[in-house]
Amino acid sequence: MGVFLSILGWSDNVPGVLKQNPDKKIILMDGEDLVAILEGKIELQEFMEAKLKHLNIKAEPYLSFGD
């Protein structure tokens, strides 16, 4: 399990490449996610649980705070 943080976000191909290898459990975060956590809009644990659920159910490594 891993978390990759990119302040400026991800190119469109990154989530797709990660989806091609479902054995790798990687969650993506961007700067908007980090700001939401630091500003107290969402708790880190709650957000990570939502991201993990999204990864496990939809095989999508990225769930933005806005979603």
Buried (B, 14 or more C-beta within 10 A) or exposed (E): EEEBEBEEBBEEEBBEEBBEEEEEBBBBBBEEBBEBBEEEEBEEEEBBEBBBEBBEEEEBBBBEBEE
